Amino acid sequence: MTWLPFIVIFIGLIIGIASAIMARRSKRALLAKPSALSVWLDRFPGTSEDMVREYLSMIAEIFDLGHTDGLIIQPQDQVMEIYKALNPPRWTIDDNMELELFAQGLEHQYGLDLNDHNSGDITFGELFEKAMPTTIN
């Protein structure tokens, strides 16, 4: 019996564990941020707390942040920066399709086509503003 299959499986397991540890560390640093609900309400005074919570809840669910941890997202946070923080390029082989699900969520809940606003530095606040122009302008 050859040891090669066991060695390959062992190396794959070590890489998988290292990847999970690095992703968890990256997520932990992100989740250490304080709640940004008041920042959202100050930035968009014409909107209700419930509207902001609904938007942030969608983000939290899609990016797997936990129910209340979506409140850490600030209006000036760039979508791609949060995505990269949760999926470190050197340690992540694949993702959970967060960007695709976020685009679908914006389309479904707010009628906003992310392809029309696709820019690498777009922020969650800019998308919120575009999703609810009649409410917050």
Contact map, one row per residue, 1 for C-alpha under 8 A:
11100000000000000000000000000000000000000000000000000000000000000000000000000000000000000000000000000000000000000000000000000000000000000
11111000000000000000000000000000000000000000000000000000000000000000000000000000000000000000000000000000000000000000000000000000000000000
11111110000000000000000000000000000000000000000000000000000000000000000000000000000000000000000000000000000000000000000000000000000000000
01111111000000000000000000000000000000000000000000000000000000000000000000000000000000000000000000000000000000000000000000000000000000000
01111111100000000000000000000000000000000000000000000000000000000000000000000000000000000000000000000000000000000000000000000000000000000
00111111110000000000000000000000000000000000000000000000000000000000000000000000000000000000000000000000000000000000000000000000000000000
00111111111000000000000000000000000000000000000000000000000000000000000000000000000000000000000000000000000000000000000000000000000000000
00011111111100000000000000000000000000000000000000000000000000000000000000000000000000000000000000000000000000000000000000000000000000000
00001111111110000000000000000000000000000000000000000000000000000000000000000000000000000000000000000000000000000000000000000000000000000
00000111111111000000000000000000000000000000000000000000000000000000000000000000000000000000000000000000000000000000000000000000000000000
00000011111111100000000000000000000000000000000000000000000000000000000000000000000000000000000000000000000000000000000000000000000000000
00000001111111110000000000000000000000000000000000000000000000000000000000000000000000000000000000000000000000000000000000000000000000000
00000000111111111000000000000000000000000000000000000000000000000000000000000000000000000000000000000000000000000000000000000000000000000
00000000011111111100000000000000000000000000000000000000000000000000000000000000000000000000000000000000000000000000000000000000000000000
00000000001111111110000000000000000000000000000000000000000000000000000000000000000000000000000000000000000000000000000000000000000000000
00000000000111111111000000000000000000000000000000000000000000000000000000000000000000000000000000000000000000000000000000000000000000000
00000000000011111111100000000000000000000000000000000000000000000000000000000000000000000000000000000000000000000000000000000000000000000
00000000000001111111110000000000000000000000000000000000000000000000000000000000000000000010000000000000000000000000000000000000000000000
00000000000000111111111000000000000000000000000000000000000000000000000000000000000000000011000000000000000000000000000000000000000000000
00000000000000011111111100000000000000000000000000000000000000000000000000000000000000000010000000000000000000000000000000000000000000000
00000000000000001111111110000000000000000000000000000000000000000000000000000000000000000000000000000000000000000000000000000000000000000
00000000000000000111111111000000000000000000000000000000000000000000000000000000000000010010000000000000000000000000000000000000000000000
00000000000000000011111111100000000000000000000000000000000000000000000000000000000001110011000000000000000000000000000000000000000000000
00000000000000000001111111110000000000000000000000000000000000000000000000000000000000000000000000000000000000000000000000000000000000000
00000000000000000000111111111000000000000000000000000000000000000000000000000000000000000000000000000000000000000000000000000000000000000
00000000000000000000011111111100000000000000000000000000000000000000000000000000000011010000000000000000000000000000000000000000000000000
00000000000000000000001111111110000000000000000000000000000000000000000000000000000011000000000000000000000000000000000000000000000000000
00000000000000000000000111111111000000000000000000000000000000000000000000000000000000000000000000000000000000000000000000000000000000000
00000000000000000000000011111111100000000000000000000000000000000000000000000000000000000000000000000000000000000000000000000000000000000
00000000000000000000000001111111100000000000000000000000000000000000000000000000000010000000000000000000000000000000000000000000000000000
00000000000000000000000000111111100000000000000000000000000000001000100100000000000000000000000000000000000000000000000000000000000000000
00000000000000000000000000011111110000000000000000000000000000000000000000000000000000000000000000000000000000000000000000000000000000000
00000000000000000000000000001111111000000000000000000000000000000000000100000000000000000000000000000000000000000000000000000000000000000
00000000000000000000000000000001111100000000000000000000000000000000000100000000000000000000000000000000000000000000000000000000000000000
00000000000000000000000000000000111111000000000000000000000000000000101110000000000000000000000000000000000000000000000000000000000000000
00000000000000000000000000000000011111110000000000000000000000000000001111000000000000000000000000000000000000000000000000000000000000000
00000000000000000000000000000000001111111000000010011000000000000000001101000000000000000000000000000000000000000000000000000000000000000
00000000000000000000000000000000001111111100000000000000000000000000000000000000000000000000000000000000000000000000000000000000000000000
00000000000000000000000000000000000111111110000000000000000000000000000001100000000000000000000000000000000000000000000000000000000000000
00000000000000000000000000000000000111111111000000010000000000000000000001100000000000000000000000000000000000000000000000001000000000000
00000000000000000000000000000000000011111111101110010000000000000000000000000000000000000000000000000000000000000000000000000000000000000
00000000000000000000000000000000000001111111100000000000000000000000000000000000000000000000000000000000000000000000000000000000000000000
00000000000000000000000000000000000000111111100000000000000000000000000000100000000000000000000000000000000000000000000000000000000000000
00000000000000000000000000000000000000011111111000000000000000000000000000000000000000000000000000000000000000000000000000000000000000010
00000000000000000000000000000000000000001111111100000000000000000000000000000000000000000000000000000000000000000000000000000000000000010
00000000000000000000000000000000000000000001111100000000000000000000000000000000000000000000000000000000000000000000000000000000000000111
00000000000000000000000000000000000000001001111110110000000000000000000000000000000000000000000000000000000000000000000000000000000000110
00000000000000000000000000000000000000001000111111110000000000000000000000000000000000000000000000000000000000000000000000000000000000000
00000000000000000000000000000000000010001000001111111000000000000000000000000000000000000000000000000000000000000000000000000000000000000
00000000000000000000000000000000000000000000000111111100000000000000000000000000000000000000000000000000000000000000000000000000000000000
00000000000000000000000000000000000000000000001111111110000000000000000000000000000000000000000000000000000000000000000000000000000000000
00000000000000000000000000000000000010011000001111111111000000000000000000000000000000000000000000000000000000000000000000000000000000000
00000000000000000000000000000000000010000000000011111111100000000000001000000000000000000000000000000000000000000000000000000000000000000
00000000000000000000000000000000000000000000000001111111110000000000000000000000000000000000000000000000000000000000000000000000000000000
00000000000000000000000000000000000000000000000000111111111000000000000000000000000000000000000000000000000000000000000000000001000000000
00000000000000000000000000000000000000000000000000011111111100000000011010000000000000000000000000000000000000000000000000000000000000000
00000000000000000000000000000000000000000000000000001111111110000011011000000000000000000000000000000000000000000000000000000000000000000
00000000000000000000000000000000000000000000000000000111111111000000000000000000000000000000000000000000100000000000000000000000000000000
00000000000000000000000000000000000000000000000000000011111111100000010000000000000000000000000000000100000000000000000000000000000000000
00000000000000000000000000000000000000000000000000000001111111111111110000000000000000000000000000000000000000000000000000000000000000000
00000000000000000000000000000000000000000000000000000000111111111110010000000000000000000000000000000000000000000000000000000000000000000
00000000000000000000000000000000000000000000000000000000011111111000000000000000000000000000000001001100000000000000000000000000000000000
00000000000000000000000000000000000000000000000000000000001111111000000000000000001001000000000001000000000000000000000000000000000000000
00000000000000000000000000000000000000000000000000000000000111111100000000000000000000000000000000000000000000000000000000000000000000000
00000000000000000000000000000010000000000000000000000000000111111111110000000000000000000000000000000000000000000000000000000000000000000
00000000000000000000000000000000000000000000000000000000000110011111110000000000000000000000000000000000000000000000000000000000000000000
00000000000000000000000000000000000000000000000000000000100110001111110000000000000000000000000000000000000000000000000000000000000000000
00000000000000000000000000000000000000000000000000000000100100001111111000000000000000000000000000000000000000000000000000000000000000000
00000000000000000000000000000010001000000000000000000000000100001111111100000000000000000000000000000000000000000000000000000000000000000
00000000000000000000000000000000000000000000000000000001101110001111111110000000000000000000000000000000000000000000000000000000000000000
00000000000000000000000000000000001110000000000000001001100000000001111111000000000000000000000000000000000000000000000000000000000000000
00000000000000000000000000000010111110000000000000000000000000000000111111000000000000000000000000000000000000000000000000000000000000000
00000000000000000000000000000000001100000000000000000001000000000000011111101000000000000000000000000000000000000000000000010000000000000
00000000000000000000000000000000000110110000000000000000000000000000001111111000000000000000000000000000000000000000000000011000000000000
00000000000000000000000000000000000000110010000000000000000000000000000011111000000000000000000000000000000000000000000000111100000000000
00000000000000000000000000000000000000000000000000000000000000000000000001111100000000000000000000000000000000000000000000111000000000000
00000000000000000000000000000000000000000000000000000000000000000000000011111110110000000000000000000000000000000000000000111000000000000
00000000000000000000000000000000000000000000000000000000000000000000000000011111110000000000000000000000000000000000000011110000000000000
00000000000000000000000000000000000000000000000000000000000000000000000000001111111000000000000000000000000000000000000111110000000000000
00000000000000000000000000000000000000000000000000000000000000000000000000000111111100000000000000000000000000000000000111000000000000000
00000000000000000000000000000000000000000000000000000000000000000000000000001111111110000000000000000000000000000000000000000000000000000
00000000000000000000000000000000000000000000000000000000000000000000000000001111111111000000000000000000000000000000000000000000000000000
00000000000000000000000000000000000000000000000000000000000000100000000000000011111111100000000001100000000000000000000000000000000000000
00000000000000000000000000000000000000000000000000000000000000000000000000000001111111111000000000000000000000000000000000000000000000000
00000000000000000000000001100100000000000000000000000000000000000000000000000000111111110000000000000000000000000000000000000000000000000
00000000000000000000001001100000000000000000000000000000000000100000000000000000011111110000000000000000000000000000000000000000000000000
00000000000000000000001000000000000000000000000000000000000000000000000000000000001111111011001000000000000000000000000000000000000000000
00000000000000000000011001000000000000000000000000000000000000000000000000000000000111111111000000000000000000000000000000000000000000000
00000000000000000000000000000000000000000000000000000000000000000000000000000000000100111111100000000000000000000000000000000000000000000
00000000000000000000000000000000000000000000000000000000000000000000000000000000000000011111000000000000000000000000000000000000000000000
00000000000000000111011000000000000000000000000000000000000000000000000000000000000000111111100000000000000000000000000000000000000000000
00000000000000000010001000000000000000000000000000000000000000000000000000000000000000111111111000000000000000000000000000000000000000000
00000000000000000000000000000000000000000000000000000000000000000000000000000000000000001011111000000000000000000000000000000000000000000
00000000000000000000000000000000000000000000000000000000000000000000000000000000000000000001111100000000000000000000000000000000000000000
00000000000000000000000000000000000000000000000000000000000000000000000000000000000000100001111111000000000000000000000000000000000000000
00000000000000000000000000000000000000000000000000000000000000000000000000000000000000000000011111000000000000000000000000000000000000000
00000000000000000000000000000000000000000000000000000000000000000000000000000000000000000000001111111000000000000000000000000000000000000
00000000000000000000000000000000000000000000000000000000000001100000000000000000001000000000001111111100000000000000000000000000000000000
00000000000000000000000000000000000000000000000000000000000000000000000000000000001000000000000011111110000000000000000000000000000000000
00000000000000000000000000000000000000000000000000000000000000000000000000000000000000000000000011111111000000000000000000000000000000000
00000000000000000000000000000000000000000000000000000000000001000000000000000000000000000000000011111111100000000000000000000000000000000
00000000000000000000000000000000000000000000000000000000001001000000000000000000000000000000000001111111110000000000000000000000000000000
00000000000000000000000000000000000000000000000000000000000000000000000000000000000000000000000000111111111000001100000000000000000000000
00000000000000000000000000000000000000000000000000000000000000000000000000000000000000000000000000011111111100000000000000000000000000000
00000000000000000000000000000000000000000000000000000000010000000000000000000000000000000000000000001111111111000000000000000000000000000
00000000000000000000000000000000000000000000000000000000000000000000000000000000000000000000000000000111111111111100000000000000001000000
00000000000000000000000000000000000000000000000000000000000000000000000000000000000000000000000000000011111111111100000000000000000000000
00000000000000000000000000000000000000000000000000000000000000000000000000000000000000000000000000000001111111110000000000000000000000000
00000000000000000000000000000000000000000000000000000000000000000000000000000000000000000000000000000000111111100000000000000000000000000
00000000000000000000000000000000000000000000000000000000000000000000000000000000000000000000000000000000111111110000000000000000001100000
00000000000000000000000000000000000000000000000000000000000000000000000000000000000000000000000000000000011111111000000000000000001000000
00000000000000000000000000000000000000000000000000000000000000000000000000000000000000000000000000000000011101111100000000000000011000000
00000000000000000000000000000000000000000000000000000000000000000000000000000000000000000000000000000010011000111111100000000000000000000
00000000000000000000000000000000000000000000000000000000000000000000000000000000000000000000000000000010011000011111110000000000000000000
00000000000000000000000000000000000000000000000000000000000000000000000000000000000000000000000000000000000000001111110000000000000000000
00000000000000000000000000000000000000000000000000000000000000000000000000000000000000000000000000000000000000001111110000000000000000000
00000000000000000000000000000000000000000000000000000000000000000000000000000000000000000000000000000000000000001111111001000000000000000
00000000000000000000000000000000000000000000000000000000000000000000000000000000000000000000000000000000000000000111111101000000000000000
00000000000000000000000000000000000000000000000000000000000000000000000000000000000000000000000000000000000000000000111111000000000000000
00000000000000000000000000000000000000000000000000000000000000000000000000000011000000000000000000000000000000000000011111000000000000000
00000000000000000000000000000000000000000000000000000000000000000000000000000111000000000000000000000000000000000000001111100000000000000
00000000000000000000000000000000000000000000000000000000000000000000000000000111000000000000000000000000000000000000111111110110000000000
00000000000000000000000000000000000000000000000000000000000000000000000000111110000000000000000000000000000000000000000011111110000000000
00000000000000000000000000000000000000000000000000000000000000000000000011111110000000000000000000000000000000000000000001111111000000000
00000000000000000000000000000000000000010000000000000000000000000000000001111000000000000000000000000000000000000000000000111111100000000
00000000000000000000000000000000000000000000000000000000000000000000000000100000000000000000000000000000000000000000000001111111110000000
00000000000000000000000000000000000000000000000000000000000000000000000000000000000000000000000000000000000000000000000001111111111000000
00000000000000000000000000000000000000000000000000000010000000000000000000000000000000000000000000000000000000000000000000011111111100000
00000000000000000000000000000000000000000000000000000000000000000000000000000000000000000000000000000000000000000000000000001111111110011
00000000000000000000000000000000000000000000000000000000000000000000000000000000000000000000000000000000000000010000000000000111111110000
00000000000000000000000000000000000000000000000000000000000000000000000000000000000000000000000000000000010001110000000000000011111110000
00000000000000000000000000000000000000000000000000000000000000000000000000000000000000000000000000000000000001000000000000000001111111110
00000000000000000000000000000000000000000000000000000000000000000000000000000000000000000000000000000000000000000000000000000000111111111
00000000000000000000000000000000000000000000000000000000000000000000000000000000000000000000000000000000000000000000000000000000000111111
00000000000000000000000000000000000000000000011000000000000000000000000000000000000000000000000000000000000000000000000000000000000111111
00000000000000000000000000000000000000000001111000000000000000000000000000000000000000000000000000000000000000000000000000000000100111111
00000000000000000000000000000000000000000000010000000000000000000000000000000000000000000000000000000000000000000000000000000000100011111
